[in-house]
Amino acid sequence: MKRSIAALITALFSLTVCADNEKEIKILINTDLGKITVKLYNETPQHRDNFIKLVNERKYNGVLFHRVIKQFMIQAGDVTSVNAPADKKLGAGDLEYTIPAEIVYPKYFHKAGRLAAARIGDDKNAERASSASQFYIVTGKHFSDYELNKMEKENGKKLTSEEREAYKIEGGAPHLDGAYTVFGEVVKGMNVVRKIELLETDSNDRPRKNIKIKTMKILK
C-alpha cells in the first residue's frame, strides 16, 4: 500500500513538472510609449531560449524601434541602435550568430500581434536562419475575401479557415507566412504597438522620434 501511494505521489509530481515545463514564458517589454507583454511559444524552443537569454543579459535595454512601417510591423533589436545619432541608418546591427529556422506554419502565421524573428534575405540565407537579436511585431492590414482569394490563386496555397478569419478581422502580413519564424505573440499592450506603428518615419523607416525599449523582464 505504501509503495502504491509513493508511486502515485511520484507520478503526480512528474505530471506537475511536465505541466510547469509546458507553461509559456511571458516577457514584459517596457517602452517609452508604454508596456507590451508577449508570450513565447514552446514549439520554437531555440528562439524562445535565445530571447530569454538576451532578456536576462539585458541586451535589449536601450535599443530603439528602428524600423516602423504602417500596416505592416514594428521592428527592434539592432544592438547598435543604443544612443544612435538621429542621422544614423539602422538595421545592420546584430550579434555574431544566427538561430536555425523554426517555422511552425500554418499553426503560427503572421496575424496582427505575432512576434517573429527578422533575418537576411533568401538570396544570402537559403536556410532562413533568424537574426540573433532582431525581432518584429506584426501590425499588418485587413484583407477582404477578394484579396485573400487572389492571394491563394497567385501563391497556389490554400489558407486555413483560421488564417482567413484572422486576416479579415484582425489583419496581418500573410506574404511572410512560411518564410520567417513566428515565436510568440502579444497578450497585452497591442495599443502600445499601434502607437509605435503610427510614428512619423524617415526614408529608411526609422521613427523621427526615438522610441526605445527601456527594459525587458521575465514575468513570474
N, C-alpha and C positions, 0 to 999 in steps of 0.2 A: 504493500500500500504506500509506504514511504517512498519507494522507488518510483511509483506511478505519479505521485504528487510532485516529486522532484523533476521527473521528465516533463510533466505538464508545465511547471514553472519555467523550465529551460526553454520549452517550445514557445511559451508566451513571450519570454524575454527576446528570443530570436525574432519573433514577429514584430515586436516593438522596435528593435534595432533596424529591421528591414524597412519598417514604416518611416522611421526617422531618416534613413538614408534616401528615401524617395521624396522627402519634402523639398519643395522648390525654394531655393535661396532667393531672398529679396534684397535689393540694393537701393538705398536712398541716395539720389543724386541731388545735391543742393546747389542750385544755380543762382545767378544774380537776379533772375526773374521769378524764382520760386522753386519748389521741390517736386521732383519726379521720382516715383517709386517703380522699379522694374522687377520682374521675377525672371529667373534664369531657368531654362529647360534642362532637365536631366538627360534628355535624349541627345544633347550636344555636349558631352562631358568635357571635352578638351577646351572648347570655347568657354564653358561655364567656369572651369577651374582656372583658366588663364585670367578671366575677368576678375574673379575673386582675388587671385594673386596680385593683380595690379591695383585693385582697390586697397588691399592690405598694405601694399608698398607705397600707397599714396601717389601713384604715378599720374592719376587724373586731377589731382588738386592743382587748380590754377589754369588748366588747359581751356582753350576757347572753343566755342561752337564756331568753327572756321568756315563751314560751307553750309549754306542755308538756301533751299530752293522751294518756293511756294508750290503747293500742291504736289510735293514730292517727298522731301525729307530734310532733317537737320542732322549734321554730322560733326563729330568731335573726336578727340583722341590724338591729334597731332602734338607730339610731345615737345616740339619746338615752338609751339604757339604761346607758351607761358611768357608773359611780358613782351610779346612780339610787337614791334613798332607798327603803327597804323598802315604804313605803305608796304608791309611785307606780304608777299604772296605765300599763303599757307597751303598745306595739304600733303607735302612730301615727308613730313616728319613721322618717324615710326621707330620701333625697336628692331633689334638685329635678328629677328626670326619671324617665321610665319606659322600659322596653325593649319593643319590639314583640313580640307573642307569636310563639313558635317551637315550636308544638305538633306534635311528631312522633309521632303516635299512629296505629296501635297499636304501632309498634315500641317506643316508650318509654312504658310505663304505670306506674301507681303501686304497684308491688310494694314490699315492705319493703326499705329501704336506698336507695331512689331519692332523689336530690337535686332539688328543684324550687323555682321562684320563687313567692313569695307575691304577692298582688295584691289590689286592692279589688274589690268585687263587680260582677257584670254590670250591675246597675241604674245604676251610675255609670261603667262601664268595658266598654262593649259590645265593644270590640276585644280585651279580655282581655290588655291590656298588663301587663307584670310590674313589680313593685317594683324599684327600682334596687339596693337593698341587702338586703331581707329575703328569707330563704330558709327552707325546711324540709326535714327528712329524714324520710321515711316510716317508721313502725314498723308500724302497721296491725294488723289482726286476721286470723285464719284463717277461711276460708269453707268451708262444706260444698257438695256438689253441689246440694242442695236450695236453698240460699240463692243460689247462682250462677244456677241455672235461673230462680228467681223474679225475680232482678235482670234477667236477659235479657228476660223477658216484660214486666216493668214498663217497662223502658227501650227496648224494641224494638231492642236492639243485641246482636248475637251476639259472644260472647267468642272470641278465638282460643284454640287449644289451649295455647299458651304462657301466655297470661293465666290461663286456668282452672287450669292446673297450679301456677303461681306463687301464685295466691291461696289455693289449698288447702294447699300445702306451706310456702311462705314467709310468706304473709299480705300484706296491703296495704290500700289505700284506693281501691277501684275507682270510687267515686262521684265522684272527682276527674278521672277519665280524660277526655281530650279537652278539658278546660277550663282546665288550668294547664300551664305549660311545664316539662317534666322535662328537666333539662340535665346530669345527671350521676348518679353512684351511689357508694355506699360500697364500697371494695375491701378495707379493713382497719379494724378498730375498731368493728364493729357492737355488740360487747359494751358499749362505752362509750356508744353511742347508747341502748342498753337501760337502762343505769344512769340516764341522764338522764331517760328516759321514765318511770321509776318514782319520781321525786321527788315528794314531797308538794307540792301546789299550793294557792293561794288561790282565791277565787271567780272571779278573772279568768284562771285557768290559769297564773299566774306562780308558779314554784317558790318556796317559802318560804325555801329556802336558795339564795342566789345561786350560779349556776354560769356562769362566764364563759369566753369564748374568750380565752385568753392571747395567742396569736399564730396567724397563718396564714402558711404559706410554700409556695412552689412547689418541688416536688421535681424535682431534675435527673435 
